[in-house]
Amino acid sequence: MLSKRLSLIATSLCLINSSIIAMHYYPTFTHPRMFCAEPLLGKDWMTSLMLDLRGGHANKGFNGCGYSGDILNIYGNENLFALAKGVPACILDRNPSSLINDLWGKKPIANTFGQTTITGSYSLVEFLPTLTQHFKYGFFATLTIPVKSASIKDLSYYDQTPLHGGGHAISYVQWQQWFNDLEQQLAYYDVRLGKWRSSGLGDIQLYGGWALNYEDTKDLDYVDFTLTAGVNFPTGKKQMPNCVFSLPLGYNGHWGIPAIASLSIGAFDWLTVGVQGGVLWLANRRVAVPMKTALEQRGWIRLARGNAEEKRGLTWHIDEFIKFDHFVENFSFIFGFSHDHANRSYLYPCDTTRFDYAIVNTDERLQAWQSNNFHFVMEFDSATYRHPNLPRIAFTIDKTFCGKRVFETILFGAYIGLDIEWFW
């Protein structure tokens, strides 16, 4: 009786391992990826469909030193005192009477004059349909077409300029009058400071790969290996250069080539451990982007923008997981960790008379970032030995718990997966 039950469990495990943990590769500083470390194991000509829906928010973020703080303070306080330093006259002439235009040339006693903290919240909802077609000899192809809606809202501005103390470049009253009208003052320069929202397609990704399942072993149940490479299509909405907090829904128009390798080992008919590693290379492209014109400028806000060749740093990740497969009846549990890294990026300004390469590339937003994330999946499998095509339903949690220059985002989601075996 026991051997029959173990045989049934082993058969079910083969069916479960043929399922797909979606392979969309979207490392980004705003939110954790969906867990995707488990290798594929498919049968010849099987078709797998997975529909994933996630949503969540962030109010905090980690700065360049790894300390948690306000979400829009990951690049430091805004230095409004030096905001106009080095900015071309043609831009300053849009608001010629503004006190900010020549403020940087004066020397206030207070070092925090014009230092501003901006707080806000980030939210995301994304729908991730993934279709995988298996062929013979372990080969397969996967297509992911993401749809997203993201926003930054609930903005508040906190001036760090001290109320008391003499020697300010201007009177405190004058400064407060300007600061209290901050959004309108920046609008004169065609800089939109305020809440942001965008919805639409993300970057479509197409993969091809090869999966190997090795079961000729006495001490282990199996060893699974998957090797995948693909193309990132720049179909996602891009950043709006004049909107301070605008974020792309993909990789901002960059073509990309992702490559991923996964390995897992099964034992005891119910335990799986595994690792995954991957890289994403993004092609250079010309962009219209806000750029620094002075070393003292920090944060998100820039008055000047222009065209530049953008060289994105290599993005890479390492994941590990443990899975309790069919541990309680038809329920499986996955606990995983992912470590996403992006090397620093560079901008090569087209107009070198207005923008100094060395100054532009001191921007904190171009520096490397890293994100460490926790993943939890609770999956219910309704497939049986007699009815292997019944779906899987799961609940997921993805949470960023530490990092540098990233949002501290938590996402809750659910997915339904279906495998269809074609008997040709």
C-alpha positions in Angstrom: 0.0 0.0 0.0 2.8 2.4 0.9 4.8 1.6 -2.3 1.7 2.2 -4.3 1.2 5.6 -2.6 4.8 6.5 -3.2 4.5 5.6 -6.8 1.5 7.8 -7.2 3.3 10.7 -5.5 6.3 10.3 -7.7 4.0 10.4 -10.8 2.4 13.5 -9.5 5.8 15.1 -8.9 6.6 14.6 -12.6 3.4 16.3 -13.5 4.1 19.2 -11.1 7.7 19.6 -12.4 6.4 20.0 -15.9 4.6 23.2 -14.8 6.1 26.5 -15.5 7.2 29.1 -13.0 7.0 32.1 -15.3 10.3 33.2 -16.7 9.7 36.9 -17.1 13.0 38.6 -16.2 12.2 42.1 -14.9 14.8 43.1 -12.3 14.1 46.7 -11.4 14.7 49.0 -8.4 11.0 49.6 -7.9 9.7 46.1 -7.0 10.8 42.4 -6.7 10.4 40.0 -9.5 7.9 37.2 -9.4 9.7 34.1 -8.2 11.0 32.1 -11.1 13.9 29.9 -10.0 12.4 26.5 -10.6 13.6 24.7 -13.7 11.2 23.5 -16.4 10.5 19.9 -17.1 8.1 19.3 -19.9 6.7 16.5 -22.0 7.0 16.5 -25.8 4.5 18.9 -27.4 2.9 19.9 -24.1 1.5 23.5 -23.9 1.6 25.4 -20.6 -0.3 28.5 -19.8 0.1 30.6 -16.7 -1.9 33.7 -15.7 -0.4 35.7 -12.8 -1.9 38.8 -11.2 0.1 40.8 -8.6 -0.3 44.1 -6.8 1.3 46.0 -3.9 2.9 49.2 -2.7 5.9 50.8 -1.0 6.2 53.7 1.3 9.9 53.2 2.2 13.1 52.6 0.3 16.8 51.9 0.8 19.4 54.6 0.0 22.9 54.1 -1.3 24.2 53.1 2.2 21.4 50.5 2.6 19.5 52.5 5.2 15.7 52.5 5.1 13.9 55.8 4.7 11.3 57.7 2.6 10.7 56.1 -0.7 11.7 59.2 -2.7 14.8 59.8 -0.6 16.8 56.9 -1.9 19.0 59.3 -3.8 19.3 61.8 -0.9 17.6 65.1 -0.2 16.8 67.5 -3.0 19.3 70.4 -3.1 17.1 73.2 -4.3 19.7 75.8 -3.4 22.0 74.6 -6.3 19.2 73.6 -8.6 19.9 76.3 -11.2 23.7 76.1 -11.1 25.1 75.5 -14.6 21.7 75.5 -16.2 21.7 77.1 -19.7 20.3 80.6 -19.8 17.7 79.7 -22.4 16.0 77.5 -19.7 16.4 80.0 -16.9 14.8 82.7 -19.1 11.5 80.7 -19.0 11.1 82.0 -15.4 13.4 85.0 -15.3 12.1 86.5 -12.1 12.6 83.4 -10.0 14.9 83.8 -7.0 16.2 80.2 -7.7 18.1 81.3 -10.8 21.0 82.9 -9.1 20.6 81.6 -5.6 23.4 79.1 -6.0 26.0 81.9 -6.3 25.2 83.2 -2.8 26.5 81.7 0.5 24.0 81.1 3.3 25.3 80.3 6.8 22.9 77.4 7.1 24.2 74.3 5.2 20.7 72.9 5.0 19.3 75.9 3.2 17.1 74.6 0.4 17.6 71.0 1.4 14.2 69.3 0.8 12.9 65.8 1.7 10.1 64.5 -0.5 7.9 61.7 0.7 5.3 59.6 -1.3 4.1 56.2 -2.1 4.5 53.7 -5.0 1.9 51.3 -6.1 1.9 48.6 -8.8 -0.6 46.2 -10.4 0.6 43.8 -13.1 -0.9 41.0 -15.1 1.6 38.5 -16.4 0.3 35.9 -18.9 2.9 33.4 -20.0 2.6 30.8 -22.7 5.1 28.0 -23.0 5.2 25.5 -25.9 7.3 22.3 -25.4 8.8 20.5 -28.4 10.8 17.3 -28.6 14.1 16.5 -26.9 13.5 19.0 -24.1 13.4 22.2 -26.2 10.7 24.8 -25.5 9.7 28.4 -26.3 8.1 30.9 -23.8 6.3 34.2 -24.5 5.4 36.7 -21.8 3.2 39.8 -22.5 3.0 41.9 -19.3 0.4 44.6 -18.7 1.1 47.0 -15.9 -0.3 50.0 -14.0 2.1 51.9 -11.7 1.9 55.2 -9.8 3.7 57.5 -7.5 1.4 59.6 -5.3 0.7 61.1 -1.9 3.6 63.5 -2.3 4.7 65.9 0.5 7.6 68.3 0.6 9.5 69.0 3.8 11.9 72.0 3.7 15.1 71.5 5.9 15.9 75.3 5.9 16.1 76.4 9.5 13.7 79.1 10.6 16.2 80.9 12.8 19.7 82.1 12.1 21.0 85.1 10.2 23.0 85.3 7.0 20.7 83.5 4.6 21.1 84.3 0.9 17.5 85.6 1.0 15.0 86.2 3.8 13.3 83.1 5.2 9.9 84.7 4.3 10.9 85.1 0.6 12.2 81.5 0.5 9.0 80.1 2.0 6.8 82.0 -0.4 8.8 80.4 -3.3 8.9 77.0 -1.7 5.2 76.9 -0.9 4.6 77.3 -4.7 7.2 74.8 -5.6 5.2 72.8 -8.2 4.1 75.9 -10.1 7.6 77.5 -9.9 9.1 74.4 -11.5 6.3 74.2 -14.1 7.6 77.5 -15.6 10.8 75.6 -16.5 8.7 72.8 -18.1 9.4 70.5 -15.2 6.4 68.6 -13.9 6.7 67.9 -10.2 3.7 66.0 -8.9 2.0 62.6 -8.8 2.5 60.2 -11.7 0.6 57.3 -13.1 1.0 55.1 -16.2 -0.7 52.0 -17.5 -0.1 49.8 -20.5 2.2 47.1 -21.9 5.5 46.3 -20.3 8.4 44.8 -22.3 7.4 41.6 -24.2 9.9 38.8 -23.7 10.4 35.8 -25.9 12.6 32.9 -24.8 13.9 29.7 -26.2 15.4 27.0 -24.0 16.4 23.5 -23.3 15.4 21.4 -20.3 17.1 18.2 -19.0 15.6 15.8 -16.4 18.0 13.2 -15.0 16.4 10.4 -13.0 19.0 7.6 -13.3 20.2 8.0 -9.7 19.9 5.9 -6.6 20.1 8.4 -3.8 18.1 11.3 -5.4 14.7 11.5 -7.0 15.9 13.6 -9.9 18.2 16.4 -11.1 16.6 19.1 -13.3 18.4 21.6 -15.4 17.1 24.4 -17.7 19.1 26.7 -19.9 17.2 29.7 -21.4 18.0 32.7 -23.6 15.7 35.2 -25.2 15.0 38.7 -26.5 13.5 41.7 -24.6 11.3 43.7 -26.9 11.0 47.5 -26.0 7.3 47.6 -26.1 6.8 49.2 -22.6 5.9 52.8 -22.1 9.0 55.0 -21.7 9.8 57.7 -19.2 8.4 61.2 -19.7 11.6 63.4 -19.6 9.7 66.4 -18.2 8.0 64.4 -15.4 10.2 64.2 -12.3 8.9 60.9 -11.0 8.0 59.2 -14.3 9.2 55.6 -14.5 9.2 53.3 -17.5 6.9 50.2 -17.7 9.8 48.2 -19.2 13.5 49.0 -19.8 12.8 52.4 -21.3 13.0 51.5 -24.9 16.1 49.3 -24.7 16.4 46.1 -26.6 17.8 43.3 -24.4 19.1 39.8 -24.3 18.4 37.8 -21.1 20.0 34.4 -20.3 19.1 32.2 -17.4 20.3 28.8 -16.0 18.4 26.9 -13.4 19.2 23.7 -11.4 17.2 21.8 -8.9 17.6 18.5 -7.0 14.7 16.4 -5.7 14.8 14.0 -2.8 12.5 12.0 -0.4 9.6 12.3 -2.9 8.6 15.7 -1.4 11.7 17.9 -1.1 13.3 20.1 -3.8 16.1 22.5 -3.5 17.5 24.7 -6.3 19.3 27.7 -7.6 19.1 30.0 -10.5 21.4 32.6 -12.1 20.8 35.0 -14.9 22.1 38.1 -16.7 20.4 40.8 -18.8 22.3 42.8 -21.3 20.6 45.9 -22.7 21.6 47.7 -25.9 22.6 51.3 -25.9 20.1 53.9 -27.1 19.7 57.6 -27.5 17.4 59.1 -24.9 16.0 62.5 -23.9 16.8 62.7 -20.3 17.2 65.2 -17.4 20.9 65.7 -16.5 23.0 67.2 -13.8 24.7 70.5 -14.5 26.4 70.9 -11.1 28.1 68.5 -8.6 25.9 69.8 -5.8 22.6 68.7 -7.3 21.0 65.7 -5.8 17.8 63.7 -5.8 15.3 63.5 -8.7 14.7 67.1 -9.8 16.7 68.6 -12.7 16.0 71.8 -14.6 18.0 70.9 -17.7 17.6 68.0 -20.0 19.0 66.9 -23.4 19.8 64.0 -25.6 22.4 61.5 -24.6 23.5 58.0 -25.4 22.5 55.8 -22.5 24.7 52.8 -21.6 22.8 50.6 -19.1 24.8 48.5 -16.7 24.7 44.7 -16.8 21.8 43.4 -14.7 22.3 40.0 -13.0 20.7 37.9 -10.3 21.2 34.8 -8.2 18.2 33.0 -6.6 17.8 30.0 -4.3 14.8 28.1 -3.1 13.4 25.2 -1.2 10.1 23.5 -2.1 8.0 21.1 -0.1 6.2 19.3 -2.9 2.7 18.0 -2.1 3.7 18.3 1.5 0.1 18.5 2.8 -2.2 16.6 0.4 -2.2 18.6 -2.8 -0.6 21.7 -1.3 3.0 22.6 -2.1 5.1 25.4 -0.4 8.0 27.3 -1.8 10.4 29.6 0.1 12.8 31.5 -2.0 15.3 34.3 -2.0 16.4 36.4 -5.0 19.3 38.8 -5.2 19.1 41.3 -8.0 22.0 43.6 -9.0 22.5 46.2 -11.7 25.9 47.7 -12.4 26.1 51.4 -12.8 25.0 53.1 -16.0 26.5 56.0 -18.0 25.2 58.9 -20.1 27.1 60.4 -23.0 25.6 63.8 -23.7 25.3 64.8 -27.3 25.7 68.5 -26.4 29.0 68.6 -24.6 29.0 72.4 -24.4 26.0 72.4 -22.1 26.5 69.2 -20.3 29.8 68.0 -18.8 30.3 64.3 -19.0 32.0 64.1 -15.6 29.3 66.0 -13.9 26.4 64.2 -15.6 27.7 60.8 -14.5 28.0 61.7 -10.8 24.2 61.4 -10.7 23.1 59.0 -7.9 20.4 57.7 -10.2 23.1 56.2 -12.5 24.9 54.3 -9.7 24.6 50.6 -9.2 21.7 49.2 -7.2 20.9 45.9 -5.5 17.8 44.3 -4.1 17.3 41.3 -1.9 13.9 39.8 -1.9 11.9 37.1 -0.1 9.4 34.9 -2.0 6.6 32.6 -0.8 4.4 30.5 -2.9 1.5 28.3 -1.7 0.2 26.2 -4.6 -2.8 23.9 -4.7 -2.6 21.3 -7.5 -5.9 19.8 -8.6 -4.2 17.5 -11.2 -4.4 13.7 -10.5 -3.0 10.6 -12.1 -6.2 10.2 -14.1 -6.8 13.9 -14.8 -3.3 15.5 -15.3 -4.7 18.5 -17.2 -6.5 20.0 -14.3 -5.1 23.5 -13.2 -2.9 24.7 -10.4 -3.8 27.7 -8.3 -1.4 29.5 -6.1 -1.0 32.5 -3.7 2.2 34.4 -3.7 4.1 37.0 -1.7 7.2 38.9 -3.0 8.9 41.3 -0.6 12.0 43.4 -0.8 13.7 43.3 2.6 17.0 45.1 2.0 19.1 46.6 -0.7 20.7 49.8 -2.0 18.9 52.5 -4.1 15.7 50.4 -4.3 12.1 50.7 -3.2 11.0 48.5 -0.2 8.0 47.0 -2.0 5.7 44.1 -1.1 3.5 42.4 -3.7 0.7 40.0 -3.1 -0.5 37.9 -6.0 -2.2 34.7 -7.3 -1.8 32.7 -10.4 -3.5 29.8 -12.2 -1.5 27.4 -14.3 -2.6 24.8 -16.8 -0.7 22.1 -18.7 -2.3 20.6 -21.8 -0.8 17.4 -23.2 -1.3 16.8 -26.9 -1.3 13.2 -27.9 0.0 13.4 -31.4 
